Amino acid sequence: MRRFLHWFVLYLLAGITTVLCRIEKDELEKIPAGGPMILAMNHIGSIEVPLLRAHVRPRRVISLAKIET
Protein backbone atom coordinates (compact mmCIF):
# COMPACT_ATOMS: atom_id res chain seq x y z
CA MET A 1 0.00 0.00 0.00
CA ARG A 2 2.80 2.41 0.85
CA ARG A 3 4.57 1.80 -2.47
CA PHE A 4 1.31 2.36 -4.35
CA LEU A 5 0.74 5.64 -2.51
CA HIS A 6 4.31 6.73 -3.27
CA TRP A 7 3.94 6.15 -7.01
CA PHE A 8 0.42 7.59 -7.06
CA VAL A 9 1.63 10.86 -5.52
CA LEU A 10 4.59 11.04 -7.94
CA TYR A 11 2.39 10.53 -11.02
CA LEU A 12 -0.22 12.96 -9.70
CA LEU A 13 2.43 15.59 -8.98
CA ALA A 14 4.02 15.11 -12.40
CA GLY A 15 0.65 15.41 -14.11
CA ILE A 16 -0.30 18.58 -12.27
CA THR A 17 3.04 20.26 -12.87
CA THR A 18 2.99 19.30 -16.55
CA VAL A 19 -0.34 21.12 -16.91
CA LEU A 20 0.43 24.13 -14.69
CA CYS A 21 4.14 24.63 -15.38
CA ARG A 22 6.23 24.69 -18.52
CA ILE A 23 8.17 21.43 -18.20
CA GLU A 24 10.63 20.86 -21.05
CA LYS A 25 10.27 17.13 -21.70
CA ASP A 26 13.08 17.09 -24.29
CA GLU A 27 15.53 18.09 -21.57
CA LEU A 28 14.25 15.36 -19.23
CA GLU A 29 14.83 12.76 -21.96
CA LYS A 30 18.58 13.42 -21.69
CA ILE A 31 18.59 11.75 -18.26
CA PRO A 32 19.84 8.16 -18.69
CA ALA A 33 17.41 5.38 -17.79
CA GLY A 34 19.93 3.41 -15.73
CA GLY A 35 23.28 3.52 -14.07
CA PRO A 36 24.70 5.99 -11.58
CA MET A 37 23.97 9.69 -11.98
CA ILE A 38 24.49 12.90 -10.05
CA LEU A 39 21.63 15.33 -10.49
CA ALA A 40 22.59 18.73 -9.07
CA MET A 41 20.29 21.70 -9.07
CA ASN A 42 20.24 25.22 -7.78
CA HIS A 43 16.80 26.04 -6.49
CA ILE A 44 15.05 28.99 -4.90
CA GLY A 45 12.62 27.22 -2.59
CA SER A 46 11.91 23.75 -1.32
CA ILE A 47 9.19 22.79 -3.82
CA GLU A 48 11.51 22.36 -6.82
CA VAL A 49 13.13 19.22 -5.45
CA PRO A 50 9.94 17.09 -5.19
CA LEU A 51 8.79 18.42 -8.57
CA LEU A 52 12.01 17.33 -10.24
CA ARG A 53 11.82 13.99 -8.43
CA ALA A 54 8.37 13.42 -9.87
CA HIS A 55 9.62 13.97 -13.41
CA VAL A 56 12.68 11.68 -13.30
CA ARG A 57 10.60 8.62 -12.42
CA PRO A 58 10.91 5.62 -12.55
CA ARG A 59 14.52 6.11 -11.44
CA ARG A 60 15.29 5.63 -7.79
CA VAL A 61 16.50 8.92 -6.35
CA ILE A 62 18.43 9.39 -3.12
CA SER A 63 18.60 12.99 -1.98
CA LEU A 64 21.36 14.82 -0.17
CA ALA A 65 20.84 18.32 1.20
CA LYS A 66 22.75 20.94 3.13
CA ILE A 67 21.25 23.31 5.66
CA GLU A 68 22.23 26.90 5.01
CA THR A 69 23.00 28.98 8.06
C-alpha positions as CSV (number, residue, x, y, z in Angstrom):
1,M,0.0,0.0,0.0
2,R,2.8,2.4,0.9
3,R,4.6,1.8,-2.5
4,F,1.3,2.4,-4.3
5,L,0.7,5.6,-2.5
6,H,4.3,6.7,-3.3
7,W,3.9,6.2,-7.0
8,F,0.4,7.6,-7.1
9,V,1.6,10.9,-5.5
10,L,4.6,11.0,-7.9
11,Y,2.4,10.5,-11.0
12,L,-0.2,13.0,-9.7
13,L,2.4,15.6,-9.0
14,A,4.0,15.1,-12.4
15,G,0.6,15.4,-14.1
16,I,-0.3,18.6,-12.3
17,T,3.0,20.3,-12.9
18,T,3.0,19.3,-16.6
19,V,-0.3,21.1,-16.9
20,L,0.4,24.1,-14.7
21,C,4.1,24.6,-15.4
22,R,6.2,24.7,-18.5
23,I,8.2,21.4,-18.2
24,E,10.6,20.9,-21.1
25,K,10.3,17.1,-21.7
26,D,13.1,17.1,-24.3
27,E,15.5,18.1,-21.6
28,L,14.3,15.4,-19.2
29,E,14.8,12.8,-22.0
30,K,18.6,13.4,-21.7
31,I,18.6,11.8,-18.3
32,P,19.8,8.2,-18.7
33,A,17.4,5.4,-17.8
34,G,19.9,3.4,-15.7
35,G,23.3,3.5,-14.1
36,P,24.7,6.0,-11.6
37,M,24.0,9.7,-12.0
38,I,24.5,12.9,-10.1
39,L,21.6,15.3,-10.5
40,A,22.6,18.7,-9.1
41,M,20.3,21.7,-9.1
42,N,20.2,25.2,-7.8
43,H,16.8,26.0,-6.5
44,I,15.0,29.0,-4.9
45,G,12.6,27.2,-2.6
46,S,11.9,23.8,-1.3
47,I,9.2,22.8,-3.8
48,E,11.5,22.4,-6.8
49,V,13.1,19.2,-5.4
50,P,9.9,17.1,-5.2
51,L,8.8,18.4,-8.6
52,L,12.0,17.3,-10.2
53,R,11.8,14.0,-8.4
54,A,8.4,13.4,-9.9
55,H,9.6,14.0,-13.4
56,V,12.7,11.7,-13.3
57,R,10.6,8.6,-12.4
58,P,10.9,5.6,-12.6
59,R,14.5,6.1,-11.4
60,R,15.3,5.6,-7.8
61,V,16.5,8.9,-6.4
62,I,18.4,9.4,-3.1
63,S,18.6,13.0,-2.0
64,L,21.4,14.8,-0.2
65,A,20.8,18.3,1.2
66,K,22.7,20.9,3.1
67,I,21.3,23.3,5.7
68,E,22.2,26.9,5.0
69,T,23.0,29.0,8.1
